[in-house]
Amino acid sequence: MVFPKNPYQYFSQLKGSYNMNKFGTINCSNISIFKNNNFQSEVVSEVLWGEPFTVIQNTEKWSLIKLFYDHYQGWIPSKNISFISKESALDMDQNYIPVHAFSFHHKTLLDINTEVHIHLPLGAMIKEASRKQSSIQRIIQHMIGTPYKWGGRCAYGIDCSGFTQLLYKFLRLRIPRDAKEQAKIGTKIPFGDHKYGDLAFFGKDEQNISHVGFIESDQTIVHASGVVQKEQLSEKGIVDKDGMQTHQLLWIKRIK
């Protein structure tokens, strides 16, 4: 199960609960999404350059948004929104591709008179990028050592589910934002039958999923814990370089 490419397939299920008249994107490389409309609130995710969203509520200081990409909802500062048309939002969602270099200097027009160069992270979305795509293995190598950041979704800092979502973005598959939601999709695979690209989920039990990683081989997992790193995967969980089990394996899922 993945999200529909056309966001209207999703929005049509909301039965008018969202204002379809306002759409936006951000005017900076990336910005945090807050749980509530203040800077003291928890950071729950982030918006990357080139990702359109619906503006649900809009005030002078804060706006409640919902991303097209993964339907994640939260608050961002209103000053960081550039309002766009419905047609532009759909074009961005359907035709933009992720930046596949570790960093990318992008020339853009913030308005008709202001041209700027903006530094974009791997995973941001642009239309003008080369259609040549890096392999997932190269993306992983780029990301190794990236610091863990709660709510992060890019190479400036990333959390465990942000990392798996990013890799699947390059596979052209949309998966939910959080590990507990990612764990609800796909097909369970017995340990030993897993393969490259499957997702492994960890935690105390099914109600307490706390971690997710991308399986690289039958004995290796890549995940964001402290930093993005490769570690050993066993039937019981993740084993660090000192031979200690750090995460308890719950199940493995295959996403198509």
N, C-alpha and C positions, 0 to 999 in steps of 0.2 A: 504494500500500500504506500503510495506516495501522493503528494498533493497534486491537484490538477494543474496543468500548465496555464490554462486560461483562468484567471482569478474569478471571473464572473461565474464559473461553475461552482465556486465556493461561496461567493457572495450571495448567489441566488438562494442558498440554504439559510441565510441569516434573517429572512423574512422582514426586511426593511429596518433592521435594528441599527444599521449604520448609515451615516450620511454619505451618499455616493457623489455629492457635488464638489467635494474638496479632495484634492490629491496633492502629494508633495514628494520631495526628495530632499536630501541634506545638501548644504552648501560648503561642506568640509569633508575631509577624508573619511572620518568615522566619528561617531558620537555615541555616548552611553544612553541606554534606555533605562529610566528609573521606574520603580514600582509605583511611587506616588509623585506628586508634582512639587518636589523640593529636592535640593541637592543633598540633604541628609538622609534621603530615602535609599533603600537597597538598589544597587545596580543589577538589573536582571538580564540584560542583553545589550546589543548595540546595533546601530544602523551603519552600513557601509556605503561609500559613495556609489551612486548608480542604482540603489535599491528604492523603488517607489513604495509609497504607503498611502493608505486612506487616513485623512485627518478627521478624527471622530469628534473631538472638542478642540476649540482654539481660543486661547486668551492671549493677552498681551505678553505674558511671561512664559506660559507653559501650554503645550499641546499634547493631547492624547492621540496616539497614532496606532495603526495596525499594519504591519508589513505585508506586502503582497507575497513575499518569498515563503515565509513560514507561518504567517498569520499571528506572529507574536505581537502582543499589545503592551503598551506602556507610555510613559511620559518623556518628552524631550523638550529642551528650551525652544520656544517659538522663534527666536532670532536665528536659529540654525535651519529653518525650513525655507525652501524655495517652492512656492506653489506652482503646480504644472497642470496641464489639461488632462482630461481622462484619456485622450488619445496618446499623449506623451507617456503617461504612466503605463499604459498597456504595451506601448512600443518598448519601453525600458524593460518591462517584466518579461516580454516574449523574445526580444532580439538582442539584448545586451549579454555579453559573455564575461566570465571572470578574468581579471588580471592574473596572468600565470607567472609573471616575474616576481621575485621576492619583493622588489620595490619598483615603482613605475612613476615617472614624472609625466603628468598629463596636463596638456594645455587646454584651458577651458574658458568660456565666457561666463562670468557671473552675471553680467548684464550687457547690454549692447555696447557699452563704452569701456568695459573693464575686462582686460584679458589677464589671466593669472596662470601660473604653473602650480599645480597641486601634486603633492607627493602621496601616492596611493599605495595601500598595502595589498599583498597577495589576497585575492578573494573579492576585491572591489569589482564593480561591474561597469564596463564601458562598451560603447558600440564600435569605437574606432580601432580596437585592439586587433592585432594580427590574428587570423583564424588558426594559426599554428598553435597547437596546444601542447603543454608539457605533459609527460606521463605522470600518473599518480605517484610513482616511485620518486620522480624528481621533486614533486611537490612535497612529499614526505621529507626528503633530504633537506629541502629549503627550510622546513619547519622545525627540524630537530634543534633543540636548545631554546626554542621560543618560550618565554616565561609564562607560567600559569597566571591567568587573570580571570577572576570570577566575572562572568557575563561577557567575556571577550569572544570575538568571532573571527579574528584575523591575525596576521603575523606580528602585530604590535603587542599582542598578549591574547591568550585564548584559554578557554576552559575545555573540559573533556568532551562535552557534547557539541561545543562550538567547533572543535577540531574534527570530529566525525562528520558533522554537517558540512564543513568546508570541503573535506575530501569528496563527499558525495556530490557536492556542487560541481566539482570537476568531472564527475562521472555522469553529469546531467540528470541526476536524480534528486528530487526534493524530499528531504526528511524533516521531521519536526525539530524544534530547537532544543528541548530538554531531554536528558537521558531517560527519564521515566516515560516520556511520550514516544521517544524512539523505540523503547522496549516493547511498545504495543503493536508495532508493525512488523512485517516480514514473517518468515517461517522459521520455527525452531529447528536447529541442527544439532544432532548429538556430538559431543566432544569426540574428536577423532575423524569425523566426517567434515569438519570445517575446512575452509579454504581461504585464500587471499581475498580480502574485501568484506568478509563477514564481520559482524559487530558482536563483541562480547560485552555482557552486562554483569555488573558486580554490585554487591550489597549484602545486608544481613538476611533479607528475605524479599519476596515479591513486592511487599508494600514499602520497602525501604531501599530502592535502587539508588545508588549513590555514585556510580561511575560507569563509563563506557569507553571502549577502545576499539581500534581498527586492527583486525588480524592480518599480519603480514605473511606468516607461514604457519605450519602446524605447531611450531613451538615459540613463535615470536609475535608480540603484540606491540603496536605503536599507540601511545596514549599521552594525554596531557595530565601530568601529576607532578607538581613542582616545576617541571619544564616538559616540553614535548620530548619523549624519549622512547627507545626500544627496550623491551624487557622480555623475560621468559614467560610464556603462558603454559600453565599446567592444568590438569583436570580440576584442581582445587582453586586455582586463581593465578594471580600475578606474582612472580618470584623476582626479587631484586638481585642486584649483583652480589650481595652478601648471602644469598640463599634464603632470605626471609620472605615469607608470604605477606604481601602488603594489601591485597584485595581478594575477597572471596567471590569466586565465579558462581553466578546464578544460572545463566544460559547463554547460548549463542544464537544469533538471528541472521538469516540471509535475506537481503533486501533486493528486490528485482524491480 
